[in-house]
Amino acid sequence: MAVVSSVNAIPIIGLPEIVVGDDLGALIAAQSEANGVRIADGDLIVVAQKIVSKAEGAIQHISDQKPSDEAMKLAEIVGKDPRLVEIVLNQSQRVVRAVPGVLIVETHHGFICANAGVDHSNIEDDGLVTTLPVDSDRSASQIRDTLHGITGCEIGVLVSDTFNRPWREGSINVAIGVAGFDPIRDLRGVVDDFHREMTTSTVSLADEIASTAQLVMGESGRIPAAIVRGVQWEAGDYSAGRLLRPANRDLFR
């Protein structure tokens, strides 16, 4: 395996406030050029879920919700607005844990996360929330196709979101959609520094890329996209579903 000399995370500064119907690929290409940073072969483009959801209209009004009996009961347990809980339930296939202040669910996509990714941060109206894109792989693929068409470069794209993790304090940026590259680096069969063959090692490359980008994107400051440059990756048609552990191998379900 080749040694990487350096990895750079380059923020795409100056993107406008995103509205429904915006072409994110075209906006990213134009703003990168305006910033004096040309997208190059091998770049990985990280795009925050929030602007993908805004562009795709994955936005809901809290006041429009009519809470079900289940939402009312859960809201009382977790101490949240039952209308917000109704939105979460609509985005979920099962409730994993409900305790005061915390509602963990499994989304229809298969992600296990707080509040099904429903979020009202970095959105202009207190009465609005964003939901996760219906298909983040498709979203990433559309952005990639546009960027490739404009730049002619072979790139990968991922859609990222901030998740909390079991066993560890603090949230971290992870990939919820990928296009153009293998999100897993499989090291099985590779010989380690002491000439032993690794038999179980696989690395979530896409999550590492998302976290690298988050260092320059931040949680606020209007930098919802970044270029990660210098990483070696395998091209191909892959899905973020490759990052999800099957239930029969998940010892904590």
N, C-alpha and C positions, 0 to 999 in steps of 0.2 A: 504494500500500500504506500503510495507516494506521500511525502511529507509536505504539508501546507506551510508556506513561508509566512503568510499573514492573511488575516481576514479583516475586511473593513465593513462597517455599518454606516451607510450614508443616508441621512434623513432627507426626505423630499419635502422641503419647506415651501410654504406659500400656496398650497392647494386651497381652493375656495371652499366655502361652506357647501356641502353636498346636498343636493335635493333630488327628489324622485326623477328618474329618467336620465341622470347624468351618465356619461360614458367615462367610467373610471380609467380605463386603459388609455384613452386619448388624453385625459387630464393629467395622468401621471407622466406620460411621454412628453407632453408640452411643458409641464412644470420642471421636469428633470432637465430638459434642454435649456429652459430659462435660467435655471440655477447653475448652468455650466457643467452639468454632469450628464454625459451621454451614456445611455444604457448600452451595455456591451455583452458580447457572447459570454455565457457562463454566469451572468448575474442571476440572483434570486430576488424577486420582488415580493415584499411582505406588505399586505394590505389589511388594515384593521377591519374587523367585522362590522364595527359601527358604521363606517361609510358605505360598506357594501349593503348593509341593511337599509340605510337611508336611500341609496340610489335605486334599490329594488322595491322600495315601498313597504319593507317589513317593519311597519310602524303601527302602533295601536293606541287608541284613545282610552285611557283608564275609565273615563266617564261613560263610555259606551257599553261597559261590561255589566252583565246581569249574573251575579254570583250564583252558582249552583249550591245545593246543600253540602256537597263535599267541600267546595271552596269555603263556605261559611265555617264548617267545622275545622278545617285546616288553618284558616285565618285566625281562629281563636287560639289554636295551639301555638302557632308561630308568632303571633302578634303582628300580622301584616294586614294591609288593606285587602278585604275579600275580593275586590274587583281585580287587584293585581294578582292574587292567588288564582283567580279564574283564568287569567291570561297564561300563567305558568302551567296550569293543568292542561290547557288546550295545546300547549307545546310539548306535552310529556306523554310517555307511555306508561310510566309507573312512578310512584313516590318511593324514594329510597329511605329518607329520614326526615322527620318533622319534629323539631324541638323548638323551644322559645328562641326566636331570632334567626332560625336556620330552616330552610326548606331545600333539601337535596332531591333531585329527580333524575330520571333517565329520559332524555329527550327522544323525539321520534327519530332523530339521526343516530341515536345510540350513545350520545355523550352523557356522562354522569357529572352533573355540575349543579351549582346553586341556582335556584330560580329559573332553570331551563335557559339560562343566558339572557333572560329578560332584563333590560337595563334602562335606567333613565339618566345615567351620567352622560355628559357631553351631548346633550340634546336641548334645543332651545326652549321647549315648552315643558313645564312641570307636569302637565297633564298627559304627556306622551311617553311611550316607552318603545324601544326597539326590541324586536325578536330576532333570533338567529335566521340567516338566510334559509330558504327552503332547501337549497342544494348548494352548499359552499364549494363543492368540487366543480360544479357547473359554473359558479360565479368566477372561480379562479381561472377556469379554462377560457371563459369569455374575455377576461382581462388579458390573459396570455395571448390569445389569438389577435386581439387588437394591438398589443404592444409588438408582437412579432410582425404584424402587417405594416406597422409604422416604421419600426427600426430595422427589420430584417434579421434581428439577433435571436440566437437560440437561448432562451431563458426559461426559468421556472418561476411559478407564481404560487404563493400560498396566502390563504385568508387566515388571520390569527384572531384569537380572543384570549382574554385573561381568565384563567381558572385558578381556584384554590386547589390544594393537593392534600390527600391523606398523609398523615405522619409528619407533615412539615408545616411550619408557619410561613405565611406570606404567599401572595399570589404569583403566578408566573404566566408568561405569554406562551400559548400553544397553538398548533395548527389545527384548524377545523375544516380546511379545504385545501387541496393541493392540485397542481396541474403541471405536467411536463417533466416530473422527476420522481424518483423513488423516495418516499418519506422515511424509509427504514434503511439504515446502513447495516448490512448483515456481515458480521465479522466471524461467523462460524467457519472453521477451516483455516483461518488466518493464524500464522505462528506468532506468538508473543515474543517479548524481548528475551525470554529465557528458553526459546525454542520449543515451547509447548503449544500444541494446537488448541485454539479456543473452540469450545463445543456449544456454548449457549449464548454467546455475546451478540446482542443486536442493539443498535443505537437508534433512538428516535431523532434522526437528522432534522426532520421538519420542525420538531419542537425546539431543538437547539437553534435553528435558524430564526424561529419566531422570537425566542428569548434574546438572541443577539440583536435583532432589530429593535426590540423593546427598549434597549439601553439608550437609543437615540430618539425613539418615538415618544416614550413616556406615557403617563396616564392622562395628561392634559397638555395644553400648549399647541394644539392644532397641528400636530405632525402625525397624520394617520397612515403614512406609508414610508417605506424605506427600501433601500437597495442593500443587499448583503453580497459582498464581492470577495472572491478568493476561495470559496468553498468548492470542493470537488463533489460532483453528484452524478448519478446515473440517470440518463434521460429515459423517458418512457411514459406510458399511459397508466397512471396510478390514481388511487383514491385515498382520502384521509381515513376511510374505513380500515385501511391496512394498519392504522395505529390503534384500533380498538381491540382490546383483549376479549376473546370469546368467553361466554359465560362459563363454559366447562373448564376453562383454564384460570378463571378468576376466583381465587381462594377467599375473597373478601365479600362476595355477593351473598 
